Amino acid sequence: EYPDEPSHFVGAAMVSTWLMSGHWFTPLSFARDYYRHFPYFAVGYWPPAFHLAAGALMTITGVGRVQALFLPAACASVTALLIFLILRPRAGIVVAFCTGILYLAVPASQTWVCAVMVDQMTACLCLASAFFTFGYFASPGYKKGLCAGIVSAAAILSKYSAAYILLLPWALLVVFKRKELLCRGSFWVQPAIVAVVVAPWIFWTRTLAFYGIPAGRPALTFTRLMSF
């Protein structure tokens, strides 16, 4: 059991209880009351996407560790499918299929499939964002830009370190020498959606974002910044 697993599980269970409670318009007061009874969940300190998705799933399947593992397993399966879809036109169906299976066989991947953790969801959403971003560069349009923006925002709201995915369009601009895309509104859809969706959550939980950092250490150092 990984140390963060209980907090993610309780957070998902709280969301499930909230969805079934009927108190849909008072989430903050509901969360505070829930915390008085179960003072160990990470919603707020962690972004909410995993807990919302796992909680919604638990309203259908019931609350339990096995049910909570459905989401990491589904995300791992979708990640393998995305690997297949990305590689098939470039390396053929056999190589693409074997690489997708190889991803599922990697020990680290198997570890996070068997843990109530956000990592499989974050990996899936980041790869999906890359899939849509490459699709946008192949055929620019608002639809693909919108998909890339929504998935990127979801990835960041699963784990803040996924924000690196926002660098991909700018890297592709340089690599493919597509600076003309800067004049297209569809290119700016992705950062606009991320700002609109993610910024309010970060602002709302700004006092919790670095909760738990050991006292006596500087608020930010170059080493910790590079690690993040």
MONOR-V880665 format. One record per residue. N is the residue number from 0. SS is DSSP state (A for helix, B for strand, O for the rest). OMEGA is omega in whole degrees, 0 to 359 (999 if undefined). Layout:
N & SS & OMEGA
N & SS & OMEGA
This chain:
0 & O & 179
1 & O & 186
2 & O & 182
3 & O & 183
4 & A & 182
5 & A & 182
6 & A & 178
7 & A & 180
8 & A & 180
9 & A & 176
10 & A & 178
11 & A & 179
12 & A & 177
13 & A & 179
14 & A & 179
15 & A & 178
16 & A & 179
17 & A & 180
18 & A & 181
19 & A & 185
20 & A & 186
21 & O & 179
22 & O & 188
23 & O & 185
24 & O & 178
25 & O & 184
26 & A & 183
27 & A & 179
28 & A & 177
29 & A & 180
30 & A & 179
31 & A & 179
32 & A & 178
33 & A & 182
34 & A & 178
35 & A & 181
36 & A & 181
37 & O & 188
38 & O & 179
39 & O & 171
40 & O & 194
41 & O & 180
42 & B & 185
43 & O & 172
44 & O & 171
45 & B & 174
46 & O & 196
47 & O & 191
48 & A & 182
49 & A & 183
50 & A & 178
51 & A & 182
52 & A & 180
53 & A & 178
54 & A & 178
55 & A & 178
56 & A & 181
57 & A & 176
58 & A & 179
59 & A & 187
60 & A & 187
61 & O & 183
62 & O & 179
63 & O & 183
64 & A & 179
65 & A & 179
66 & A & 180
67 & A & 180
68 & A & 178
69 & A & 184
70 & A & 176
71 & A & 180
72 & A & 179
73 & A & 180
74 & A & 177
75 & A & 179
76 & A & 179
77 & A & 177
78 & A & 178
79 & A & 178
80 & A & 179
81 & A & 176
82 & A & 178
83 & A & 183
84 & A & 180
85 & A & 186
86 & A & 186
87 & A & 181
88 & A & 184
89 & A & 186
90 & A & 180
91 & O & 188
92 & A & 182
93 & A & 179
94 & A & 181
95 & A & 180
96 & A & 181
97 & A & 179
98 & A & 176
99 & A & 177
100 & A & 179
101 & A & 178
102 & A & 180
103 & A & 182
104 & A & 180
105 & O & 182
106 & A & 180
107 & A & 178
108 & A & 179
109 & A & 178
110 & A & 185
111 & A & 171
112 & A & 183
113 & O & 180
114 & O & 177
115 & O & 184
116 & O & 187
117 & O & 193
118 & A & 179
119 & A & 179
120 & A & 180
121 & A & 179
122 & A & 181
123 & A & 183
124 & A & 178
125 & A & 179
126 & A & 177
127 & A & 177
128 & A & 178
129 & A & 179
130 & A & 180
131 & A & 180
132 & A & 176
133 & A & 176
134 & A & 178
135 & A & 181
136 & A & 177
137 & A & 181
138 & O & 186
139 & O & 178
140 & O & 183
141 & A & 182
142 & A & 180
143 & A & 176
144 & A & 178
145 & A & 179
146 & A & 179
147 & A & 181
148 & A & 181
149 & A & 181
150 & A & 178
151 & A & 178
152 & A & 179
153 & A & 179
154 & A & 180
155 & A & 178
156 & O & 170
157 & O & 178
158 & O & 188
159 & A & 181
160 & A & 178
161 & A & 180
162 & A & 177
163 & A & 183
164 & A & 179
165 & A & 179
166 & A & 186
167 & A & 180
168 & A & 181
169 & A & 176
170 & A & 180
171 & A & 175
172 & A & 182
173 & A & 185
174 & A & 184
175 & A & 178
176 & O & 183
177 & O & 185
178 & A & 178
179 & A & 179
180 & A & 178
181 & A & 180
182 & A & 180
183 & O & 178
184 & A & 182
185 & A & 179
186 & A & 184
187 & A & 179
188 & A & 183
189 & A & 180
190 & A & 180
191 & A & 180
192 & A & 180
193 & A & 180
194 & A & 183
195 & A & 185
196 & A & 189
197 & A & 185
198 & A & 179
199 & A & 179
200 & A & 180
201 & A & 179
202 & A & 182
203 & A & 184
204 & O & 186
205 & O & 181
206 & O & 182
207 & O & 191
208 & O & 182
209 & O & 177
210 & O & 178
211 & O & 176
212 & O & 184
213 & O & 179
214 & O & 178
215 & O & 177
216 & O & 178
217 & O & 184
218 & O & 181
219 & O & 174
220 & O & 181
221 & A & 181
222 & A & 181
223 & A & 178
224 & A & 180
225 & A & 178
226 & A & 179
227 & O & 999
